[in-house]
Amino acid sequence: MKKKMSRTKKNMLYALLGSSLLWHIPMITYAAEDVTETGTVKEQVTEEQAADKNKDGKREFALEEIKVTADRERKKPKELPPAYAGGQVARGANLGVLGNKDFMDTPFNITSYTAQAIEDQQASTLHDVLINDPSIRFTTSSGHIQENFTIRGFGLLAEELNFNGMQGLAPLNHVPVEFLERVEVLKGPGSFLNGSVNGAVGGTVNLVPKRAGEIDVTTFTTDYSSGSQFGGHLDIGRRYGKNKEFGIRFNGVYKDGGTETDGQSKERLLGAMGMDYRHDRWRLSLDAYGSQENFDNGSVSMYDLGKGVISAPDGSTNLLKGTYGSARNNAILFKSEYDVNDKLTAYASIGKLSSTTTGYLSGNHANSILADGTATVNRNNQYWWTDSASAELGLRGKYQTGSIEHQIVLGSSYLTSENSSVYTQVSGKTNIYNPIVFNVLAPTPARPNKSNDKELSSLFIADTLSFNKEKVQLTLGMRRQNVNTRSFNVTTGAQTSEYDASANTPMLGLVVKPWDNSVALYANYIEGLSAGKVVATGVNVNNGGEILPPYKSKQKEVGVKWDGGDFANTLSFYKITKPSETNVYLTSTLYNVTSDGEQENRGIEWSTFGKVAKNLRLLGGIAYTQGELTRQTKGVNEGNTPAGIPKWQTNLGLEWDTPWNPNLALSVRAVYTSSQYINNTNTLKIPSWVRYDLGASYKTTMGKTPVTFNASVENVLNKNYWAGSFNTSGYVTLGNPRTFKLSATMSL
């Protein structure tokens, strides 16, 4: 294993060195632009953003005069929405088949976190970015090899993320964020908008890769975090050609060393290339990335509190010393657009992902925990692999009927995926407060044969009707989806079960601006389709291995948005219903697992971002969620609160530019989660918790090189706490310990 890691390290170092040749190699890339009616290309930058850019230590440039020749309605879906005041959040996000839209023209609750927010907060993975969102909580700890979340109380797995608007291509396990321009969060079922049927009931997350801009970019960041983890990040962007038609954006990351988990070491590698070409009516792009994470000497455990809730151990606790693992992701995505004429655009996309994960990855749980901390710990040595391919084809057009303006889109999408997993296990005794090191490891499994595959295809159409100069916008859409899932015997390869079904998922969205563009009332009704899961085998499970049928979730939502120019707020009221699993007993012990139950989540959300004062920025919000189990078999748990749904969640961050030194900014963030049940019987509950984070940023010039220094402390008080619920059986996650981060970014 050590030799393999060493070779990987050398390959990444060679890639970083080779990237220095990019100055001399014209290649294809993309930049966000504003295209006027006459076809003149301008970078869309406000004076305030230009000032912020210079202040942030980026390369200074002269602001070009900008002619506003087209209103918001005439913007094409390809354009990346600009940053909002303060730079932490963008003005809009990608709505899948509806393209990029301004948040005030969107009948959903959306938040799009920018690359500036990612850099300023020294984020390394998706967990570090989504900690800003009050509607999101984590079902795996940040030190875990996996990153799983809940949005509006419903689970979102790593395979349910979207990459550049496409399903099935995002990195599994940990998502590196250094190569991302935006992390976009859209609340509500995503089947119609993104074609996802993997789940994504409470919301979807879209990862937008970086592109080269009109201004050359060359930055190098060196960083340090708790446990002696050191690393470097190189970011290079160039454009070439007479009119800068070609360009390239390269991001390379290498980090290695100890972590905040006691005794663990981790190595992270990333190589990502974003290329595109834009000329006349054509826009082409190609994204390719490879990421790898290797860890050694332990990982973060899950804790089974089924025997009773006890105090949480220190966040740095490592029950798995001696274990190791590796996760590797490779993906490529090609996208193209062609303007047939001024009113019609054709587009096509195709991509592929390959992911392999080996070692002690999940299922490494502390079980049967007693009041004194005595427990049994499992060690699962696993082999997971996933191969998927995704494609999309469609037309976007606009036309007018009388005084009504239409933006219509129609097309099709396709996803095929196959995967398998296998594990071996050993168990031993330990204590969660005083871990016992034992050296027995499970045998290493070989790559398993395919155990599952799925084929998802769909046809969709949507029309956005605009009345009275966009003061009223009505979007109607329908997607016809087919879901074919199969399972196989990994030993013989024989097919053991199959489910093939079709369903329609409609969408209706309304935006009304009763006064002006500063206030928007919105409403939506949208349905989501999720592929049925494979029933886990067990001694008392009669239908183990059976594939449950696909199920529909439904959301109704109303809300109001206020855009004050520098400060924005969204207030949402929603209800989501989703079928849930129940056990139908055939005898006193034998039962079938079905999806005949139902879960209903109702909530109120307030989210905010922007400048509340000239030198003060606010990001975050408050979420109230009320979950209820309904339609339960024989009334068991009827009316109970589903596991893992706290009623109150608050995430609020303030960033302040100090008056005595405008180059020095201080920040504080509070994250609060109220108490929550960890089982559906509502007999076990973990207490509420709050954590505080502090940060500082200083911008200066060394010689002629702009440099930004960042420092932060997460969980300042080093509070020990149970962060959340992992499943409905009493398993919980452990909160992070106090973590220090330092970084320096040079603009070369």
N, C-alpha and C positions, 0 to 999 in steps of 0.2 A: 504493500500500500504506500509506503513512504517513497518508493521509487516512482510510483505513478504520480503522486502529488508533485514530486520534484520535476518531472517532465512537463507537467501542466504549467508549473510556475515558469519554466524556461520558455515555453511557447507563448505565454502571455507577455513576458518581457520582450521577446522578439517582436511581438505585435506592436507593443508600445514604441519600440525603437523604429520599427518600419513606418509607423504613422508620421514620422518627421518628414517623409518624402511627399506628404500630401500637398505641400506648397507647390510642387512641380508637376503633379499629375492631374490634369483636368478630368473630373468625373461628374456624375449626375447627382443633383440634390434638389432641395426645395426650400423656399422661404415664404413666410406669410406675407402677403402683399395686398395692396388695394388697387384694383383695376378700374379706371374711370371709363366713361362711355367711349372716349376716344382711343382707349387702349393704352394710355400712358401708365406705366407702372411706378407706383410710389410706395414707400414704406409708411404704414399708418402709425404715426407716433405723435402723441400730443406733446405740447411744451412741457407739461408737468412730468410726463413719462421720461422725456429726454433729460430733464433736470435730475430726476431720480436715478436715471441710468448713469449719469456722470458722477452723482454723489455716491453711487454704489461701487465706484471704482472701475467701471467699465470704460472702454476706449471712448473718448469724446468725439463728437462729430457734429457737423453743421446741419441744423434742421432745415430740410427742404420745404419750400412753400407747397402747401397741399391744396388742391382744388377739390371742393366737394361737389361732384357732378351727379351723384346718384344717392338716393336715400337708402335706408336700411333694407327696404323691401327688395332692392335690386341687387343686393350682395349675393354672390354665388356661394353654394354650400361648401366649396373647397376652402374658403378663407378661414383662418384661425382667428377667433374672436380676440380682440385686444385685451390687455390687462386692465382691471379696474383700478381706481385710485388706491394707492398703497402697494400695489403690485403683488399681493399675496394670492389673489383670486382673479380669474378672468371674467369678462363680461358675459360669456356664454359658454356653450359646450356642444359636443356632437350628440345629436339625437338619433343616431343610427340612420335609418333610411330617410329621415327628414333632414339630414345634414346638420351643419353648424348653425345654431340659432342664438340670438341674444337672449339673456335670461328674462328680460321683460317681455319677450315674444314667445315664451315657452310655457305651455300649460302644465308644467311639472316643477317640482322643487329640485333644483340642480345647484351644484357647487363644483367649480373647476379650479383646482389648486395648481399654481404656476410653478415653473422651474425656479423662480426667485424664492418662493416659499420653501421649496425643497432644499435649495442651497443654504438659505439663511437658517433653517432649522437643522442643518447637518443630517438630513435624512439619508439613510442607506437602503431601507426596504419600505415596502408599502405600509407596514405597520406605523412607521415614523411619520408618514404623511396623514394617514386617516385618523390619527390620534386627535386631529383638529376638529373632527366632525361629531356633533352631539348625537346623531342618529346611529352611530356605528360603535359596536363593541367587539371584542376579540374573543374567539373560542379556543385560541391557542396562545400561549405566552410568546413574547417577542423573541426569546431565546430558543424557541422550538424550531424544528426544521421546516414545519409547515406554517402557512399564514392563512387562517380561516377567520371569517368575520360574521357578524350579524348586522343587518340593516333593517331598521324598524321591527326588530325582534325576530327576523327570519334569517336563516343561515345563508351564507355566501361562501362557497368553496373556491380554492385557487383556480380550478378548471373552469369556473364560471365567469372569470374576468374576460374583458375584450381587449384586443390589441389593435390600435388604430381603426376602431370600429368593427373589427372582425372577431367572430367567436372562435374559440379553440386554438388560438395562437399565442396566448399570453404565457409567460414563464410560470411553471408550476413550482411548488415549494415556496421559497422566498423570491419576491419580485425586486430586483435591483432597480432603483429609481434614478440613478445618475444619468441615464440616457433618455429620460423622459422630459418632454416639454410641459405636459399637463397630466394631471390625474383627475379625471372627471367622474363625479358621483351623481347619478340620477336615481331619485327615490321612486319606487314602485316596480311592478313586474315588467320584465324587459323582453318578453317574447315577441311582441309586435315590432318594437323598435329595433331590436338587435338579432332576432331570430333565435335567442337562447332558449333551450328547453332543458338545461341542466339543473335548473332551480331558479336562482336570482329572483325570488318572490318579492323581497322587501326593497330591492334596488339593484343597480348594476354599476360596475366600475369600468371605465374605459381608460386605457393607457395610450397616450399620444406621444410618439417618439419625436426627438429633436430634429430640426431641419436647419440648414445653413440660412442665415439672413443676408440682408444687403450689406451688412457690416461684417468684416472678417472677425472670427472669434478664435482666440488661442488662450486657453486658461489651464492652469495646473493647480490642483488642490492637494495639499498634504494634510493628513488628519490623524488624530489619536483619540481613542476612547478607553474606558475603564478596562483594566486587566491587561494593559500593554498591547492593545490592538493598534497597529500602525498601518497606514495605507496611502495610496496616491491615486488621483483621478485626472486624466488628461482629456481635454475637450477641444476639438479643432473643427472649425467650420470655414469653408471657402466656396466662392462662386467663380465660374469661368465663362468665357464666351463674350462675344461682342455686346450682347445685352444681358449678360450674366444668366444665360439659359441653363448652364450646367453648374452643379455644385455638389458638395459632400459634407457630411457631419460625422465625425468619428468620436466615439467615447470609449476610453479604456480605463479599467479599474483593477487595481491589485491591492488587497489588504491581507494581513496575516498577523497572528499573535493571540494572546490570551483574551478572554471575554469576561464579562461581569459574572458569569456562572463559574463557581469555584473550580479551578483546575482545568477548565475546558480551553482548548485552542481552536481557532477557526481560520480558514483561508477562503477569501472571496475573490473571484475573477469575473471580469466582464469585458467583452469586446463587442461593440455595436457600431454598425455603419448605416447611415441614412442617406440615400442618394435620390436625386430626381432631375427631371428635365421639364422645362416649360417653354413653349414656343408656339406662337400663333394660337391655334385651337387645341393644342395637345398639352396634357399634363401627365407625366409619368413619374412613378416613385418606386423605389426598391428599399426595403428594410431587411437587414439581417443582423441577428445577434446570437451570441453564445455566452452562456453564464454557467458558472460552476461554484459550488460551495462545498468545502470539505471540513468536517469537524472531527476532533479527536478528544478522547478522555472525558466523555460524558455529554449529557444534554439535559434539558428541562423536562421534568416529569409532569404527568397529570396525577391528581390525587382523588381517590375514592373516599368520599365522606359519608358513604351509605350507613355506617354504624354510628354516625353522629358528627356534628360540626365541632371542630376544635380549632385552636389558634393556628394561624398560618406560620410556617417557618420563615427563616430569612430568605429573601428573594434570590440570593446567590446559591441556594442549596443545590447540590449535585448528587443525586442518588444513583447515578449511572456511570461513575468513573470506570474507565477502561473500555467503554463503548466508543464507536466511531461510525461515520457515515459520509456519503457523498451524493450530491444531487447535481445533475447536468441537464441543461436545456439548450436546444438549438432550434432556431426558427428563421424562416424567410417569408417575406410578403411582397408581392408585386401588385401595384394598383395603377389604373390608367383612367383618364377622362378625356373625352373628345367633344368639343362644342360643334354639333351638327350645324347649328345656326345660333342666332342670338337668343332663341327661346327654347332650345332643346339641347341637352347634354347626355351623351351615352357614357356609361362607366362599367368597368369590369375589374375584379380583384381575384387573386388566388394566392394561397399561402400554405405552408406546411410547418408542423412542429414535431420534434422528437424529444422525449424526456425520459431519462433513466435515473433512478434513485436507488441506492443500495446502502445497507447498514442498519443501524438501530434508529429507526425513523419515527415510528409511532407505535402505539400500544404499549409503550414503556411506562406503565402505570404503577403507582403505589396503591395497593389494595388492602382491604380488611384492616384499616387504620384504627388503632385503639386510642384511648384518651391520652396515654403517655407517649404517643407517637410511634409505637411499634407497628410494623407493617410488613407486608410481603410485596416485593417489587419484581415486576416482570421485565425481562429483557428480550425483545423481539428483533431478530436479525432478518431483514426483509430485502426483497428485490421487487421493485415496481418499475414498470415501463408503460409509456403511452406514446402512440403515434397518431397524429390527426392531420387532416387536410381540410381546408375551408375555401369556399369560392362564392362570389356574388356577381350578379350581372343585372344591369338595370338602365332605366331612362329617367331623367329629370327634365321637366318642362314647365313652361308657364304660358298661360293664355288668359283671355278676358271674355266674360259674358256680361254684356251691359256694363254696369258699374262695379261688378264683382271681379276681382283679380284672383286667379288660381295659380297655385304651385302644386304640380302633380308629380308623383313618383310611382313607378311600377317596376317590378323586377322579380328576381328569384335568388334564393340562397341555398347553399349545400354544405353540409359538414359530415365527414365520416371520421370515425375514431375507433381505435381498438386498443385494449390495454390488458394488463394482467398484474397480479401480485401474489407473492408467496412469502411465508415466514417460518422460521424456526424459533423456539422459545425455551428459555430457562428461567427459573424463579429462585429467589433467595430472600432471606430475612434482612430487615434494615430498620432504621428509626429515622423518621423524617426530620427530627431535631438534631440528631447525632448520627449521620449516615454511616453505615458499615460498608467498607469496601470489600467486595468479593470478586475474585478473578475468573469466575466461571462464565464463559461466553457461549452463546448458541452457535451451532454450525452455520457456515455460510451457505445460503441456498444458491442454486444455479438459476439462470434466467428462465422463467416459466413460459410455457406456451400460452397462447391467447386464451383469456377466460371470458372476455366480454367484447362486444363491438356494437356500434350503433351507427345508423345512417339517418340523418335529419335533412329533409328537403322542404322548401316552402315557396309559395308564390305570394306576392304582396302588392297592394295598391293603396295609395293615400293621396288625399287632396286637401290642401289648405286654402280656404276661401277667406279673402280679406275684403272687409266692407269699410266704407267711410274713412279712407286713408289710413287703414290698418288699426283703427280704433277698435274694431271687432275682427277677431281672427278665429275661424272655426276649422278644426282639422278632423277629418274623417278617414279611417283606415281599416283595412282588413288583411290578415295574413292567413293563408291556408297552409297548415303544417302537417307533414307526415313524419311519424316517428317509428322507426324500426330498430328494435333492440334485441340482441341475442346473447345467450350465455353458453359456455362450452366447458367440457371436462378438460382440465389442464393436462391430464395424463394421457387420455386417449384422443383428444381433439374433437370428440363427438359433441354435436349440439345438444344441449340439455333443455333449453326453453327459448321461446321467442314471443315477442309482442310487436304487432304491426297495426298502427291505427292512425287516423287523421282527425284533425280538429281545426276549427276556425277560431282565431283570436282577434277580436275587434278592438278598436281604440277610438275614443272620442275626446277631443281636447278643445277648450274654449278659453280665449283671452279677450277681456274687455277693458278698454282704457276709457273710463267715463269722463275724465277731465283732460289730461294730457299724458305725455309719455312718462311722467314721474310715478304714476300709480297704475297698477294692472291687477284686475281681478281675474282669477283663473279657476278652471274646474277641469277634471278629467275622469273618464271611466276607461279602464284598460284591463284586459285579461291576460294572464300568463299561462303558458303550457309547460309542464315539467315532466320529463321522462320518469317513469316509475323505477324505483330502486330494486335491486336484487335482494330478496329476503335472505338474511344471514342464517346459516345453518346452526342448529343447536339441538340438544338432547330432547327438549320439549316442543320444538318447532316442527309442525307437521308439514309445512310448505316451504322448507328451507331450499334455497336455490331458485325459487320461482320469481319471475319478473312481474312486479305489480304494474297495473295499467297506468298510462300517463294521466296526470291530473291537472285540473285548471284552478288557478287562483284569480281572484277578482279584487280590484281596487276602485274605490270611489274617493275622490279628493277634491276639496275646494280650498282656496287660499287667496291671499293678497300680497302683492309685492310693492315695495316703495323704493324708488331710486332717487336719492337726494343729490346725485352728481358725484359726491365723494364718499357717501355712506349709504349702504343698501340693506334692506331687511326683507325677509320672507316669513310669513306666518301661514302655516298649513294645518288643515284638519283632514284626517283620512281614516278610512276603514279598509282593511284587507282581510279577506277570508281565504283559507287554504285547507284542502283536505289533509288529514293527518293519519298516522298509523294507529291502529287499534288491534288488540288481540281478541280473537273470537275463540273461546274455549270449546273444544270438542269433548273433552273429559275434564276431570279435576286438575290435570296437569298438562295435557296435550292441547295445543292451540294453533290456529292459523293466524298469520300476520296479514291484515288487510289495510286498505287506505280509505275506510268508510267513515272515519271520524272527521272532525273539522276543528280548525283553530281560527279564532277571530282576534285580530289586533286592531285597536282603535287608538289614535294618538293625536297629539298637538305638537307641532314643532315651530320653534322660532330660530332662524339662522340669520347671521349678520356678518358683514365684512366691509372693509374700507376705512376711511379716515374719519374719526369722530371729532378730531381737532387737527390743526395744521401739523402738529408733530406727534400725533397719537393715532395708532392704528388698532382696530379691534377685529378679532376673528373668532368665530365659534357660534354658540347658541345653546338652547335648552330644548330637550325632548321629553315629553310625557307620553308613556305608552301603557295601555291597559289591555292585557292579553287574557283570553278566555278560551277554555276547551269546551266545545259544543259537539253535539251529536256523538257522544261517546257510547261505546258498546255497554248495554245494560246500565247506563248511567254512571259507570265507574269514572271517577274524576270529573264528572259533568260540572261545569261552572268553575273549575279550578283554574289557577293561573299557570300557563305553560312554564316549564323550567327555563331559566336563563333570561327572563324578561324583567329587568328592574323598571319600576314605574318612572323614575326620574334619572335623567342623564344630562350632565352639564359639562361643556367644554368651552372655556373662555380664555383667550390669549390677548394680552395687551403688549404693544411694542411702542416705545417712547424714545424719540430723538431728544437727547438732553440739550437744554438751552445753553449750557456753558461750553459744549463742544458739539457742533452739528454732525460731526463724523462719528460720534459715539451714540449707539442705541442700546437701550436696556429693555428686557422683555420678561414677562411673567405669564405663566399659564396655570390654570386650575382645572383638574379633571375630577368630576364627582360622579359616582354611581350609587344609587340607593340600594337597599337590601333586595335580595332576589331569592326565589325558591330555586332549588337545584334538582327537584324531582317533581313529576306531575301529580303526585299524591299530596303535595304541599305539606309534607311533614318535616322537611329540612330546608333551612334558609341560611344563607351567608350574609354577614352584616354589610352595611354601606361602607364606602371608602372614599377618600379624597386624596389626591396627590398634587404636589406643587412642583413646577419646573421654573427655573430661572435661566436667563441667557443674557449675553452681551455681544455686541458687534462693533468693531472699530475699523474704519476705512482710512487708509493713509497711502502715501507714495514713497517707495524706496528706490532712490535713484530716479528713474523715469518710469518705473513699473508700479501701477496701481495694485495694492494688496488689501485684502479684506480679512481680518481676523475674527473668528467666531469662537465663543465659549459658551457652554451650557451645562447645567446640572439638572438631571431629571430625577424626580422623587427626592427632593431636597432633604426631607425629614427622614429618609430611609425607612419609610413605613412598611411593615410586613402585613400583607393583606391577600385575601382570596379575590382575584380579579373578576372571575365570572364562571359561568357554567359551560361545561364541554358537551354534555348530552343530557338526557332525561333520567339518568340512572345515578345521580349523585356525584359525578365527576366534576372537579373544578380545576381552574388554572391558577397559577401562582403569579402574583404581581411582581413587576420588575424591581430590583434593588436600586439603590442610589447609583446613578451612572453619570460619569463625567465625559464631556466631549470637547475637543479642541480642533480647530482647523485654520488653515491659511490658504487663501485663494489668490493666485497671481494672474493678472491679465497681461499676457506677453505681447 
